[in-house]
Amino acid sequence: MRADRLLSILLLLQTRERVTHVELAEHLEVSVRTVYRDVEALSAAGVPVWTERGRNGGVRLLPGYRTDVTGLTHDEARALFVLATEGTHDALGLGEAMRSALRKVMAALPAPHRDDAERTSQRILVDPARWMHGTETASDTDLADLQHAVFADRRLRLTYRSSDAREPRSYVVDPYGLVSKAGVWYLVADRDGEARLFRADRVQSAEVTDEPVRRRPGQHLITVWSLLRSRFESLPDDIRVRCRVRRAHMEVFQRLFASRLVAPPEPEDADWAHAELRFREPAELRGLLSMGASAEVLHPPAARAELAAVAAELAALYRVQDA
């Protein structure tokens, strides 16, 4: 659209002293003749823009002319460019829109803030994905579809497979919104009037119904999410495990199991240290096998038996057959 082109020309001229007609044509993907007409339209609209001919000619904007982002402070300008976290906007199909918005904000920033805001985007990166996992995505349902569904303010019919179910089930839910937590997207919704959490990568289909959403009075995304998060974090840690870890590999152990540690590990001797961990279910103990022979569970016996059984299965699986 021509209005978009005119705005793009104006914003580009605010960030550069001079731009040639050829450069503008390439940037806007139009002919040089079209650029001439657009510049004339800007001038006719009262924008102080003019064309200089010659080797160093081009399109120029009156120095100091710009539309400032009124009242934007130095720290606020920097904060805007930290918003451009990798993955989050792209997962919602808004990556290019975010980058375009930031370019427009950059052009409109007061000159004293512009360089520092650009340095912020070059010096600070927020990556929400967990190590070795990447950013989780939806399975059969694209995250953009879920985003559209939650904005429709209609009830959703989900086909969803829980972690403990072999087959998916169908639910009708009342959505509040989407939450990204540690690289994993969740749909926050009421099911039968109670708050529920649905992992986006387990949603196999999401159909928007004709029924208006039935959110509970006074409840919003942030309040429901806070309730669900605190409910999860307050689950009892039923399994306490004592183990010993080779001190040479303690740094790796603490990096992997920092959230499980009851207290800092205590040295036993020059080679080993004792540690106490907490788990919510037996299956979580299997993560200790990633330490190989550098970690040994000492107590309780049931935990040792669990890991021994898994280790035996692995040994059988990888046993070298006689020729």
C-alpha positions in Angstrom: 0.0 0.0 0.0 1.2 3.5 -0.8 0.7 4.7 2.8 3.0 2.0 4.0 5.6 3.1 1.5 5.4 6.7 2.5 5.9 5.8 6.1 8.8 3.6 5.3 10.5 6.4 3.3 10.0 8.8 6.2 11.3 6.4 8.8 14.3 5.5 6.7 15.2 9.2 6.1 15.0 9.8 9.9 17.8 7.3 10.5 20.0 8.3 7.5 21.3 11.6 6.4 20.8 10.9 2.7 19.3 8.0 0.6 19.5 7.7 -3.1 16.4 7.1 -5.2 17.9 3.8 -6.3 18.4 2.7 -2.7 14.8 3.6 -1.8 13.5 1.7 -4.9 15.5 -1.4 -4.0 14.4 -1.2 -0.3 10.7 -0.7 -1.2 10.8 -3.1 -4.2 9.3 -0.4 -6.5 10.6 1.5 -9.6 12.7 4.7 -9.3 9.9 6.6 -11.0 7.5 5.5 -8.1 10.0 6.7 -5.6 10.1 10.2 -7.2 6.3 10.3 -7.0 6.2 9.2 -3.4 8.8 11.9 -2.4 6.7 14.5 -4.1 3.7 13.3 -2.2 5.5 13.6 1.1 6.6 17.1 0.2 3.1 18.1 -0.8 1.8 16.8 2.6 4.1 19.2 4.4 7.1 16.9 5.2 10.3 18.9 4.8 11.9 16.5 2.3 13.8 17.4 -0.9 15.9 15.9 -3.7 19.5 16.9 -4.5 21.0 16.1 -7.8 24.5 15.2 -8.7 27.1 12.6 -7.6 26.3 13.1 -3.9 22.7 13.8 -4.4 19.7 11.9 -3.1 16.6 12.4 -1.0 17.1 14.3 2.3 15.0 15.3 5.2 15.3 18.5 7.1 17.8 17.9 10.0 16.1 17.5 13.3 12.7 16.7 11.8 11.2 13.6 13.3 8.2 12.3 15.2 9.7 11.5 18.6 8.3 8.9 20.9 7.0 11.4 23.3 8.2 11.1 26.9 10.2 7.9 26.3 13.1 7.8 28.8 16.6 6.4 28.3 15.8 3.2 30.3 12.4 2.8 28.6 14.0 2.9 25.2 16.5 0.2 26.2 13.8 -2.0 27.8 11.9 -2.0 24.5 14.8 -3.7 22.7 15.2 -6.4 25.3 11.6 -7.4 24.5 12.8 -8.9 21.2 13.5 -12.3 22.7 14.5 -15.1 20.4 11.7 -17.6 19.6 8.8 -16.3 21.6 7.4 -13.9 18.9 8.4 -16.2 16.1 6.4 -19.1 17.8 3.3 -16.9 17.7 3.9 -15.9 14.1 4.7 -12.4 15.2 8.5 -12.4 14.7 8.6 -10.2 11.6 5.9 -7.9 13.0 8.1 -7.4 16.1 11.2 -6.7 14.1 9.3 -4.2 11.9 7.8 -2.5 15.0 11.3 -2.2 16.6 12.6 -0.6 13.4 9.9 2.0 13.5 10.5 2.7 17.2 14.2 3.0 16.5 13.5 5.6 13.8 11.2 7.6 16.0 13.5 7.6 19.1 15.1 10.8 20.1 18.7 10.9 18.8 20.4 10.7 22.3 18.6 7.3 23.0 19.0 5.7 19.5 22.6 4.5 19.7 22.1 3.1 23.2 18.9 1.3 22.3 20.6 -0.3 19.3 23.6 -1.4 21.5 21.1 -3.0 23.9 19.7 -5.2 21.2 23.3 -6.2 20.3 24.5 -6.8 23.8 21.6 -8.5 25.6 19.8 -11.6 24.4 17.0 -13.4 26.2 16.7 -17.0 25.1 13.7 -18.7 26.9 14.4 -22.2 25.7 15.8 -24.8 28.0 19.2 -26.4 27.4 19.1 -29.3 24.9 15.4 -28.9 24.4 15.0 -26.0 22.0 11.7 -24.2 21.9 8.7 -26.5 22.3 6.1 -26.3 19.5 2.6 -27.6 19.2 2.1 -31.1 17.8 -0.7 -31.3 15.2 -2.0 -27.8 16.1 0.1 -24.8 15.2 0.6 -22.3 18.0 -0.8 -19.6 15.8 -4.0 -21.5 15.6 -4.2 -21.6 19.4 -3.4 -17.9 19.5 -6.3 -17.2 17.1 -8.6 -19.4 19.2 -7.9 -17.6 22.5 -8.5 -14.2 20.9 -11.9 -15.3 19.5 -13.5 -15.3 23.0 -15.3 -18.5 22.2 -15.3 -21.9 23.9 -12.7 -24.3 22.5 -13.1 -28.0 21.7 -9.7 -29.6 22.3 -8.4 -33.0 21.3 -5.7 -33.5 23.9 -3.3 -36.2 25.0 -2.3 -36.1 28.6 1.2 -37.4 29.6 -0.3 -40.4 31.4 -2.8 -41.3 28.7 -2.2 -43.5 25.6 -5.2 -42.1 23.7 -6.2 -38.4 23.3 -9.5 -37.2 24.8 -11.9 -34.4 23.8 -12.6 -31.5 26.1 -14.6 -28.3 25.9 -12.7 -25.5 27.7 -13.0 -21.8 28.3 -9.6 -20.2 27.5 -7.9 -17.4 29.3 -4.8 -17.3 27.1 -1.3 -18.7 26.4 1.7 -18.7 28.6 5.3 -19.5 27.7 7.2 -21.0 30.7 10.9 -22.1 30.3 10.5 -22.6 26.5 7.2 -24.5 26.8 3.9 -23.1 25.7 0.7 -23.7 27.8 -3.0 -23.0 27.2 -4.6 -21.8 30.4 -8.3 -22.5 30.5 -11.2 -23.6 32.7 -12.6 -27.0 32.3 -15.9 -27.6 34.0 -15.4 -24.4 35.9 -12.0 -25.3 37.3 -8.6 -23.9 36.2 -6.6 -26.3 34.0 -3.2 -26.3 32.2 -2.8 -27.8 28.7 0.6 -28.2 27.1 0.5 -26.8 23.6 2.6 -29.6 22.2 0.0 -32.1 23.3 -3.0 -30.4 21.7 -3.9 -32.4 18.6 -6.7 -30.1 17.5 -8.4 -27.0 18.7 -11.9 -26.1 17.3 -13.5 -22.7 18.0 -17.2 -23.2 18.9 -20.0 -20.8 18.4 -20.6 -20.5 22.2 -19.3 -17.4 24.0 -16.5 -18.1 26.5 -17.6 -18.7 30.1 -14.7 -17.3 32.2 -15.3 -17.1 35.9 -16.1 -13.5 37.1 -13.1 -11.6 38.3 -10.6 -14.1 36.8 -8.0 -13.2 34.2 -5.0 -14.9 32.6 -2.5 -13.6 35.2 -4.6 -14.6 38.2 -5.4 -18.1 36.9 -1.8 -18.7 35.9 -0.5 -17.6 39.3 -2.9 -20.1 40.9 -1.9 -23.0 38.7 1.8 -22.2 39.1 1.6 -22.0 42.9 -0.4 -25.2 43.0 2.2 -27.0 41.0 5.1 -25.6 43.0 3.5 -26.6 46.3 3.1 -30.2 45.4 4.8 -32.4 48.0 8.2 -33.8 47.4 7.4 -37.4 48.5 10.8 -39.0 47.6 14.0 -37.9 49.4 17.2 -39.5 48.0 20.7 -39.5 49.5 23.5 -40.1 47.1 27.2 -39.7 46.7 28.8 -37.9 43.8 32.3 -37.8 42.5 33.7 -34.4 43.3 35.4 -34.2 40.0 32.0 -34.1 38.4 30.2 -32.0 41.0 29.9 -29.0 38.8 27.9 -31.0 36.2 25.8 -32.6 38.9 24.8 -29.3 40.4 24.0 -27.8 37.0 21.7 -30.7 36.2 20.0 -31.1 39.6 20.2 -27.7 41.2 16.4 -27.5 41.6 16.4 -30.9 43.3 19.0 -30.2 45.9 17.7 -30.0 49.5 21.0 -28.5 50.7 24.5 -27.9 49.3 26.5 -31.1 48.9 28.9 -32.0 51.7 32.4 -33.5 51.1 32.9 -37.1 52.2 36.5 -37.5 51.3 38.9 -36.4 48.6 36.9 -38.2 45.9 33.3 -38.1 46.9 30.6 -35.8 48.3 27.2 -36.5 49.7 24.0 -34.8 48.4 20.3 -35.0 49.3 17.7 -34.6 46.5 14.0 -34.5 46.4 11.7 -35.9 43.7 7.9 -36.0 43.2 7.7 -39.4 41.5 9.9 -42.5 41.0 10.2 -41.9 37.2 12.1 -38.7 37.9 14.9 -40.7 39.6 16.1 -42.0 36.2 17.7 -38.6 35.5 20.4 -39.6 37.9 21.6 -42.3 35.4 22.8 -39.4 33.2 25.7 -39.1 35.7 26.8 -42.7 34.9 29.2 -44.1 37.5 29.8 -40.6 38.9 26.7 -40.7 41.1 25.4 -43.5 43.4 22.1 -43.5 45.2 22.6 -44.7 48.8 19.1 -44.4 50.2 16.2 -45.3 50.2 16.5 -48.9 49.0 13.4 -48.5 46.7 15.3 -45.7 44.8 18.3 -48.0 44.4 16.1 -50.8 43.1 14.4 -48.5 40.6 17.7 -47.4 39.1 19.1 -50.9 39.2 16.1 -52.2 37.3 16.5 -49.5 34.6 20.3 -50.1 34.4 19.7 -53.8 34.0 17.3 -53.1 31.1 19.9 -50.9 29.4 22.6 -53.4 29.9 20.5 -56.1 28.3 19.6 -53.8 25.4 23.2 -52.9 24.7 24.8 -56.3 25.5 27.3 -57.3 22.8 26.2 -60.6 21.3 28.8 -63.3 20.8 29.9 -63.7 17.2 
